[in-house]
């Protein structure tokens, strides 16, 4: 084994149709916040109760740590408190293969204390779900949507066409064309359907942009963003001082 300890949690459908997808994506979103957890979504088009839709693997340095992480994830999943706070930001992507990059947006939002949800919504494989998600987002309290897609990346643009909410597009680097196709698909939107597009695979900036947009009406987020910028500046100055003091050879070979 490449890791000392590991376990697997099956993603079984808890309900039929869109409700089943919603519940599965709730667990996926929480799994992204668990250290060592990886989501494997099978991209099956139909949700039937008790059907295996994917699985989550959790790794760690010992079985005790792995079990604690699993229990933490399942405890959150069974809690009724998950519906108490409406998500201010919706993070959606076309496939579970986009999760490794898109999770960075979720981590930024968590760092700033912004409630959010994470969903898999494919523009091509589940167009009805995409329509339902985009058209109902505002009613559910979502204020900003971050949409990531690769290849023929239609998800951000189609969602922007269906909702009055601001949409931030994240071009995902696919196996072909190094993500340039994704970037051009998202950034070249027609007049009247704007999508704020960040750099290829830069979900971090998508999260930061969402925080800044929310900060227009949230003084606490503005203060947190100011502190984030100050911390970033201090980090660079610390590195600059170390390089000047130690020289480049010592800096690269501590």
C-alpha positions as CSV (number, residue, x, y, z in Angstrom):
1,X,0.0,0.0,0.0
2,X,1.1,3.5,-0.7
3,X,-0.6,4.7,2.5
4,X,-0.5,3.1,5.9
5,X,-4.3,3.0,6.4
6,X,-7.4,3.4,4.2
7,X,-11.1,2.8,4.1
8,X,-14.0,3.1,1.6
9,X,-17.5,4.5,2.0
10,X,-20.1,3.6,-0.7
11,X,-22.3,6.3,-2.0
12,X,-25.7,4.7,-2.1
13,X,-28.7,6.5,-3.4
14,X,-30.9,7.6,-0.5
15,X,-33.8,8.6,-2.8
16,X,-35.0,8.7,-6.4
17,X,-34.3,11.3,-9.1
18,X,-33.2,14.8,-8.3
19,X,-33.8,14.4,-4.5
20,X,-31.4,11.5,-4.6
21,X,-28.8,13.5,-6.5
22,X,-29.2,16.3,-4.0
23,X,-28.5,14.1,-1.0
24,X,-25.5,12.4,-2.7
25,X,-24.0,15.8,-3.5
26,X,-24.5,16.9,0.1
27,X,-22.2,14.1,1.2
28,X,-19.7,14.8,-1.6
29,X,-19.5,18.4,-0.6
30,X,-18.7,17.5,3.0
31,X,-16.2,14.8,1.9
32,X,-14.2,17.6,0.3
33,X,-13.5,19.1,3.7
34,X,-12.1,15.8,5.1
35,X,-8.4,15.5,5.0
36,X,-7.4,12.4,3.0
37,X,-10.8,11.9,1.4
38,X,-11.2,11.3,-2.3
39,X,-14.6,11.2,-4.1
40,X,-15.1,8.7,-6.9
41,X,-18.4,9.5,-8.7
42,X,-19.6,7.0,-11.3
43,X,-21.5,9.5,-13.4
44,X,-24.6,7.3,-13.7
45,X,-27.5,9.2,-15.3
46,X,-30.3,7.6,-13.3
47,X,-30.7,7.7,-9.5
48,X,-32.5,4.7,-8.0
49,X,-32.8,4.1,-4.3
50,X,-29.9,2.0,-2.9
51,X,-28.1,2.1,-6.2
52,X,-24.3,2.5,-5.8
53,X,-23.5,5.9,-7.4
54,X,-19.9,6.1,-6.3
55,X,-17.6,5.7,-3.4
56,X,-15.4,7.8,-1.1
57,X,-11.9,6.6,-0.1
58,X,-10.3,8.0,3.1
59,X,-6.6,7.5,3.8
60,X,-4.4,8.4,6.8
61,X,-1.3,7.4,8.8
62,X,-3.3,5.0,11.0
63,X,-6.6,3.2,11.1
64,X,-7.6,5.3,14.2
65,X,-7.1,8.5,12.2
66,X,-9.0,7.1,9.2
67,X,-11.9,5.9,11.3
68,X,-12.1,9.3,13.0
69,X,-12.2,11.0,9.7
70,X,-14.9,8.6,8.4
71,X,-17.0,9.1,11.6
72,X,-16.7,12.9,11.3
73,X,-17.9,12.8,7.7
74,X,-20.8,10.4,8.5
75,X,-21.8,12.4,11.6
76,X,-22.1,15.6,9.6
77,X,-24.0,13.7,6.9
78,X,-26.6,12.5,9.4
79,X,-27.0,15.8,11.1
80,X,-30.2,17.8,10.5
81,X,-28.3,21.0,10.9
82,X,-27.0,20.9,7.4
83,X,-30.1,22.6,6.1
84,X,-30.1,25.4,8.7
85,X,-27.7,27.7,6.8
86,X,-28.5,28.4,3.2
87,X,-25.5,28.3,0.9
88,X,-24.4,31.7,-0.3
89,X,-22.3,30.2,-3.0
90,X,-23.0,27.2,-5.2
91,X,-20.0,25.3,-6.6
92,X,-20.8,23.1,-9.5
93,X,-18.8,21.0,-12.0
94,X,-19.5,18.7,-14.9
95,X,-17.8,15.6,-13.5
96,X,-16.1,14.2,-10.4
97,X,-12.8,14.4,-12.3
98,X,-13.1,18.2,-11.8
99,X,-13.1,17.8,-8.0
100,X,-9.4,17.9,-7.4
101,X,-9.2,21.4,-8.8
102,X,-12.6,22.7,-7.8
103,X,-12.2,21.8,-4.2
104,X,-9.8,24.8,-3.8
105,X,-12.8,27.1,-4.3
106,X,-14.6,25.3,-1.4
107,X,-11.5,25.6,0.8
108,X,-11.3,29.3,0.2
109,X,-14.9,29.8,1.0
110,X,-14.6,27.7,4.2
111,X,-11.5,29.7,5.2
112,X,-13.6,32.9,5.0
113,X,-16.6,31.4,6.7
114,X,-18.9,31.6,3.6
115,X,-21.6,28.9,3.5
116,X,-21.5,26.9,0.2
117,X,-22.6,23.8,-1.5
118,X,-20.8,21.5,-3.9
119,X,-22.6,19.7,-6.7
120,X,-21.9,17.6,-9.8
121,X,-24.1,19.0,-12.6
122,X,-23.3,18.1,-16.2
123,X,-24.5,20.3,-19.0
124,X,-24.3,17.5,-21.4
125,X,-25.3,14.4,-19.4
126,X,-27.8,15.9,-17.0
127,X,-29.3,18.9,-18.8
128,X,-32.6,18.7,-16.9
129,X,-30.7,18.8,-13.6
130,X,-28.6,21.8,-14.8
131,X,-31.8,23.6,-15.7
132,X,-33.4,22.8,-12.3
133,X,-30.3,23.9,-10.4
134,X,-29.7,27.1,-12.2
135,X,-33.4,28.2,-12.2
136,X,-33.9,27.4,-8.5
137,X,-30.6,28.7,-7.1
138,X,-31.7,32.3,-6.3
139,X,-34.9,31.0,-4.6
140,X,-32.8,28.8,-2.4
141,X,-30.7,31.7,-1.2
142,X,-27.6,31.2,-3.4
143,X,-26.0,34.5,-4.3
144,X,-23.1,33.4,-6.6
145,X,-22.4,30.3,-8.7
146,X,-18.9,29.0,-9.4
147,X,-19.1,26.6,-12.3
148,X,-16.1,24.5,-13.5
149,X,-15.9,22.6,-16.7
150,X,-13.4,21.2,-19.1
151,X,-13.3,20.5,-22.9
152,X,-16.5,21.7,-24.5
153,X,-17.1,23.7,-21.3
154,X,-20.7,24.8,-21.7
155,X,-21.7,24.5,-18.1
156,X,-20.8,28.1,-16.9
157,X,-22.4,29.8,-19.9
158,X,-25.6,27.7,-19.9
159,X,-26.0,28.3,-16.2
160,X,-25.4,32.1,-16.7
161,X,-28.2,32.0,-19.3
162,X,-30.6,30.5,-16.9
163,X,-30.1,32.6,-13.8
164,X,-29.8,36.3,-12.9
165,X,-27.1,35.5,-10.4
166,X,-23.4,36.2,-11.1
167,X,-21.6,33.2,-12.5
168,X,-17.8,32.6,-12.2
169,X,-16.4,30.2,-14.7
170,X,-13.4,28.0,-14.0
171,X,-11.8,26.4,-17.1
172,X,-10.6,22.9,-16.1
173,X,-7.5,21.6,-17.7
174,X,-8.5,18.4,-19.6
175,X,-6.3,15.8,-21.1
176,X,-6.3,17.4,-24.5
177,X,-5.3,21.0,-25.5
178,X,-4.0,21.7,-22.0
179,X,-7.2,23.5,-21.0
180,X,-7.1,26.1,-23.8
181,X,-10.4,24.7,-25.2
182,X,-12.0,25.1,-21.8
183,X,-10.8,28.7,-21.4
184,X,-12.1,29.8,-24.8
185,X,-15.4,28.0,-24.4
186,X,-16.1,29.9,-21.2
187,X,-14.6,33.3,-21.9
188,X,-16.1,33.8,-25.4
189,X,-19.7,34.3,-24.2
190,X,-22.0,36.4,-26.4
191,X,-23.2,39.8,-25.3
192,X,-25.9,39.7,-22.7
193,X,-24.7,36.5,-21.0
194,X,-21.7,37.4,-18.9
195,X,-19.4,34.9,-17.2
196,X,-16.5,36.1,-15.0
197,X,-13.7,33.7,-16.1
198,X,-10.6,33.0,-14.0
199,X,-7.4,31.3,-15.2
200,X,-7.2,27.7,-16.2
201,X,-7.6,25.4,-13.1
202,X,-7.6,28.4,-10.8
203,X,-10.6,27.7,-8.6
204,X,-8.7,29.5,-5.8
205,X,-9.2,32.8,-7.5
206,X,-12.9,31.9,-8.2
207,X,-13.4,31.5,-4.5
208,X,-11.6,34.7,-3.7
209,X,-13.6,36.6,-6.3
210,X,-16.8,35.2,-4.8
211,X,-15.7,36.5,-1.4
212,X,-15.0,39.9,-2.8
213,X,-18.3,40.1,-4.6
214,X,-20.2,39.1,-1.4
215,X,-18.1,41.7,0.5
216,X,-19.9,44.5,-1.3
217,X,-22.7,44.1,1.2
218,X,-20.7,42.4,4.0
219,X,-18.3,44.5,6.0
220,X,-17.0,41.4,7.9
221,X,-15.9,39.8,4.6
222,X,-14.2,43.0,3.5
223,X,-12.2,43.0,6.8
224,X,-11.3,39.3,6.4
225,X,-10.2,39.9,2.8
226,X,-8.0,42.9,3.9
227,X,-6.4,40.6,6.5
228,X,-5.9,37.9,3.8
229,X,-4.1,40.4,1.6
230,X,-1.9,41.6,4.5
231,X,-1.0,38.0,5.3
232,X,-0.1,37.3,1.7
233,X,2.1,40.4,1.6
234,X,3.8,39.5,4.8
235,X,4.5,36.0,3.5
236,X,6.2,37.4,0.4
237,X,8.2,39.9,2.4
238,X,9.4,37.1,4.7
239,X,10.6,35.1,1.7
240,X,12.3,38.2,0.2
241,X,14.1,38.9,3.4
242,X,15.3,35.3,3.7
243,X,16.5,35.2,0.1
244,X,18.4,38.5,0.6
245,X,19.9,37.3,3.9
246,X,20.9,33.7,3.0
247,X,21.5,34.0,-0.8
248,X,19.9,32.0,-3.5
249,X,22.0,28.9,-3.0
250,X,21.1,28.5,0.7
251,X,17.5,29.5,0.0
252,X,17.2,26.6,-2.5
253,X,19.1,24.2,-0.4
254,X,18.3,24.8,3.2
